[in-house]
Amino acid sequence: MKDKAIVIKKVIKKAHVEEHGGSWKVAYADFITALMAFFLLMWLITMVSPEKRARVAAYFKHFTIFSESGQSFMDKSSEVFNESGESSKKVPHEMQGTFNVKPEEFRAVLGQAINEKLSDIKDQIMVEVFDGGIRIQLIDQEGKPMFDSGSSKPTPLAQRILAVIGDSIKYLPNQIAIEGHTDSVGFKKFNYSNWDLSTERALAAKKELEKNGLDSSHLTKVAGYADTEPLIKEDPSDPRNRRISVILLFPKT
């Protein structure tokens, strides 16, 4: 037994590096980075105005590497991100009509614009969703009219409201109708009635909206209804019956 050689066998255990590598960590890190970028993008979208979102969407919708090669998105940043009137450049006509939203979504967007820009007179603006569209109504109050008595010239109050509405709807592809309404108080003016007055006020509202970017090709109707459709039915002479209605028609889905 003493003469037998002692054999020592060394067994080297291989590390399980290949079996349990770290490549999954790289993939996981990429996923988390992409997820963070997505939520950052969503946050940024909610922080800009609807008009700017529409311009950005229009830019990317119509961008093509063949016709825009050598140009950067930032080259048009002033056109895309500037507010109305801040740049001499305008969004091309073919880019309009790309901000497609549902009625409830647009009501929320318009409501935000009204709260931000017209908070002192928001009680004179009604926005309601009905089957087939949205109705925006500019309503008179005692001492705060949209038009002076017997006049079809918009007051500064009406001009403010129509400017915000026009700026909010100018990129929408929807068809639009404009209606004028009066109260039941008649006129002593010869050969002139509430029919004439309501129609002329609807036309004046149309011109104000066009001044603020509305494409007249989207108009389907501009009409006056005199006092035939009162808002306050129990009191036809109520000043709130004097109003302008801007109706956006949405295709039924």
C-alpha positions as CSV (number, residue, x, y, z in Angstrom):
1,M,0.0,0.0,0.0
2,K,2.9,2.3,0.8
3,D,4.4,1.8,-2.7
4,K,1.2,2.9,-4.5
5,A,1.3,6.3,-6.1
6,I,-1.3,8.8,-4.9
7,V,-3.2,10.3,-7.8
8,I,-4.8,13.7,-7.2
9,K,-7.5,14.6,-9.7
10,K,-8.2,18.3,-10.0
11,V,-11.7,19.2,-11.2
12,I,-12.1,22.7,-12.5
13,K,-15.8,23.8,-12.3
14,K,-16.7,26.2,-15.1
15,A,-18.5,29.3,-14.1
16,H,-22.1,29.5,-15.4
17,V,-21.4,32.8,-17.2
18,E,-22.7,31.5,-20.5
19,E,-25.7,29.9,-18.9
20,H,-26.7,32.9,-16.8
21,G,-25.4,35.8,-18.9
22,G,-26.3,39.5,-18.5
23,S,-27.8,40.1,-21.9
24,W,-31.3,40.1,-20.5
25,K,-30.3,43.1,-18.4
26,V,-29.4,45.1,-21.6
27,A,-32.8,44.3,-23.2
28,Y,-34.6,45.2,-20.0
29,A,-32.7,48.5,-19.7
30,D,-33.7,49.3,-23.3
31,F,-37.3,48.5,-22.6
32,I,-37.4,50.8,-19.5
33,T,-35.7,53.6,-21.4
34,A,-38.2,53.3,-24.2
35,L,-41.1,53.3,-21.7
36,M,-39.7,56.4,-20.0
37,A,-39.4,58.2,-23.3
38,F,-43.0,57.2,-24.2
39,F,-44.4,58.7,-20.9
40,L,-42.2,61.8,-21.3
41,L,-43.7,62.2,-24.8
42,M,-47.2,61.8,-23.5
43,W,-46.5,64.4,-20.8
44,L,-45.1,66.9,-23.3
45,I,-48.1,66.5,-25.6
46,T,-50.5,67.4,-22.8
47,M,-48.5,70.5,-22.0
48,V,-48.8,72.2,-25.4
49,S,-51.8,73.9,-27.0
50,P,-54.1,72.0,-29.4
51,E,-53.0,74.2,-32.2
52,K,-49.3,73.3,-31.7
53,R,-50.2,69.6,-31.5
54,A,-52.1,69.9,-34.8
55,R,-49.1,71.5,-36.5
56,V,-46.7,68.9,-35.2
57,A,-49.1,66.1,-36.3
58,A,-49.5,67.7,-39.7
59,Y,-45.8,68.1,-40.2
60,F,-45.1,64.4,-39.5
61,K,-48.1,63.2,-41.5
62,H,-46.9,65.0,-44.7
63,F,-43.1,64.6,-44.2
64,T,-41.3,62.4,-46.7
65,I,-37.6,61.7,-47.0
66,F,-37.7,62.1,-50.7
67,S,-39.0,65.6,-50.9
68,E,-37.7,66.8,-47.5
69,S,-34.2,65.3,-47.6
70,G,-31.5,67.6,-46.2
71,Q,-34.0,69.4,-44.0
72,S,-34.5,69.1,-40.3
73,F,-37.7,69.2,-38.3
74,M,-36.2,72.1,-36.4
75,D,-35.9,74.1,-39.6
76,K,-39.6,74.6,-39.4
77,S,-39.8,74.9,-35.6
78,S,-40.9,78.6,-35.9
79,E,-43.7,77.6,-38.2
80,V,-44.8,74.6,-36.1
81,F,-44.5,76.0,-32.6
82,N,-45.2,79.7,-32.9
83,E,-48.6,81.0,-31.8
84,S,-50.8,82.6,-34.4
85,G,-49.4,85.9,-35.5
86,E,-45.9,85.2,-34.1
87,S,-44.5,84.1,-37.5
88,S,-45.0,85.3,-41.0
89,K,-45.1,81.7,-42.1
90,K,-48.4,79.9,-42.1
91,V,-49.3,76.3,-42.0
92,P,-49.9,75.2,-45.6
93,H,-53.5,74.6,-46.6
94,E,-52.9,70.9,-47.4
95,M,-51.8,70.4,-43.8
96,Q,-55.0,71.6,-42.4
97,G,-57.8,69.2,-41.4
98,T,-55.5,66.8,-39.7
99,F,-56.4,67.3,-36.1
100,N,-59.2,64.7,-35.9
101,V,-60.9,64.3,-32.6
102,K,-64.1,63.0,-31.1
103,P,-66.8,65.4,-30.0
104,E,-66.2,64.8,-26.3
105,E,-62.4,65.2,-26.8
106,F,-62.8,68.5,-28.6
107,R,-65.3,69.8,-26.0
108,A,-62.6,69.2,-23.4
109,V,-59.9,70.9,-25.5
110,L,-62.2,73.9,-26.2
111,G,-63.2,74.0,-22.5
112,Q,-59.5,74.3,-21.5
113,A,-59.0,77.1,-24.0
114,I,-62.0,79.0,-22.7
115,N,-60.9,78.6,-19.1
116,E,-57.4,79.9,-19.9
117,K,-58.3,82.8,-22.2
118,L,-62.0,83.7,-21.4
119,S,-62.3,82.8,-17.7
120,D,-64.0,86.2,-17.0
121,I,-66.8,85.6,-19.5
122,K,-67.0,81.8,-19.7
123,D,-70.5,81.9,-18.3
124,Q,-71.6,83.4,-21.7
125,I,-70.3,80.4,-23.6
126,M,-72.2,77.2,-23.8
127,V,-70.5,74.1,-25.3
128,E,-72.7,71.0,-25.7
129,V,-72.4,67.7,-27.5
130,F,-75.4,66.5,-29.4
131,D,-76.1,63.6,-31.7
132,G,-73.9,64.4,-34.7
133,G,-71.8,67.3,-33.5
134,I,-70.9,70.1,-31.1
135,R,-72.9,73.3,-30.6
136,I,-71.0,76.4,-29.3
137,Q,-73.2,79.2,-28.2
138,L,-72.3,82.8,-27.5
139,I,-75.0,84.2,-25.2
140,D,-76.0,87.7,-24.3
141,Q,-76.4,88.8,-20.7
142,E,-77.9,92.0,-19.4
143,G,-75.3,94.6,-19.9
144,K,-72.9,92.3,-21.7
145,P,-74.2,91.9,-25.3
146,M,-72.5,90.2,-28.2
147,F,-74.0,92.9,-30.4
148,D,-75.4,96.3,-29.6
149,S,-79.2,96.6,-29.8
150,G,-80.3,96.6,-33.4
151,S,-76.7,96.2,-34.7
152,S,-74.9,93.5,-36.5
153,K,-71.4,94.7,-35.6
154,P,-69.8,92.3,-33.0
155,T,-68.9,94.0,-29.7
156,P,-65.3,93.6,-28.4
157,L,-66.7,90.8,-26.1
158,A,-68.0,88.8,-29.1
159,Q,-64.7,89.4,-31.0
160,R,-62.7,87.9,-28.1
161,I,-64.9,84.8,-27.9
162,L,-64.9,84.3,-31.7
163,A,-61.1,84.7,-31.8
164,V,-60.7,81.8,-29.4
165,I,-63.3,79.7,-31.1
166,G,-61.8,80.4,-34.6
167,D,-58.3,79.6,-33.4
168,S,-59.5,76.3,-31.9
169,I,-61.5,75.0,-34.9
170,K,-59.4,76.3,-37.9
171,Y,-57.5,73.0,-38.3
172,L,-60.5,70.8,-38.0
173,P,-61.8,69.2,-41.2
174,N,-65.4,69.2,-39.9
175,Q,-68.3,71.0,-41.7
176,I,-69.5,74.0,-39.8
177,A,-72.8,75.9,-39.6
178,I,-73.4,79.3,-38.1
179,E,-76.8,80.5,-36.8
180,G,-78.1,83.8,-35.5
181,H,-80.9,84.1,-32.9
182,T,-82.7,87.0,-31.4
183,D,-85.2,87.5,-28.6
184,S,-88.9,88.3,-29.3
185,V,-88.5,92.1,-29.0
186,G,-89.6,93.6,-32.3
187,F,-88.2,96.5,-34.3
188,K,-89.9,99.7,-35.3
189,K,-87.4,100.1,-38.1
190,F,-89.2,100.1,-41.5
191,N,-88.7,97.0,-43.6
192,Y,-86.3,95.4,-41.1
193,S,-87.1,92.6,-38.7
194,N,-85.5,90.1,-36.4
195,W,-85.0,87.8,-39.4
196,D,-82.8,90.4,-41.1
197,L,-80.9,91.1,-37.9
198,S,-80.3,87.5,-36.9
199,T,-79.1,86.7,-40.5
200,E,-76.7,89.7,-40.5
201,R,-75.3,88.8,-37.1
202,A,-74.6,85.2,-38.3
203,L,-72.8,86.6,-41.3
204,A,-70.8,89.0,-39.1
205,A,-69.8,86.0,-36.9
206,K,-68.7,84.1,-40.0
207,K,-66.4,87.0,-41.0
208,E,-64.9,87.1,-37.5
209,L,-64.2,83.4,-37.6
210,E,-62.6,83.7,-41.1
211,K,-60.4,86.5,-39.7
212,N,-59.2,84.0,-37.1
213,G,-58.3,81.3,-39.6
214,L,-61.6,79.5,-40.4
215,D,-61.6,78.0,-43.9
216,S,-64.8,79.1,-45.5
217,S,-64.9,76.0,-47.7
218,H,-66.0,74.1,-44.5
219,L,-69.1,76.2,-44.1
220,T,-72.4,74.4,-44.9
221,K,-74.9,77.0,-43.6
222,V,-75.0,80.6,-42.4
223,A,-78.6,81.4,-41.4
224,G,-80.7,83.6,-39.1
225,Y,-83.7,82.2,-37.1
226,A,-85.0,85.4,-35.6
227,D,-86.9,84.4,-32.4
228,T,-88.2,81.0,-33.6
229,E,-85.8,78.9,-31.5
230,P,-85.5,80.6,-28.1
231,L,-83.0,79.2,-25.6
232,I,-85.3,80.3,-22.7
233,K,-88.6,79.0,-24.0
234,E,-90.6,80.2,-21.0
235,D,-89.5,83.8,-21.6
236,P,-89.0,84.7,-25.3
237,S,-87.8,88.2,-24.4
238,D,-85.0,87.0,-22.1
239,P,-81.6,88.5,-23.3
240,R,-80.1,85.0,-23.3
241,N,-82.2,84.2,-26.4
242,R,-79.9,86.6,-28.3
243,R,-77.1,84.4,-29.3
244,I,-74.8,83.0,-32.0
245,S,-74.5,79.3,-32.5
246,V,-71.4,77.7,-34.1
247,I,-72.1,74.1,-34.9
248,L,-69.4,71.6,-35.7
249,L,-70.7,68.5,-37.5
250,F,-69.0,65.2,-36.8
251,P,-69.5,62.1,-38.9
252,K,-71.5,59.4,-37.0
253,T,-69.5,56.3,-36.3
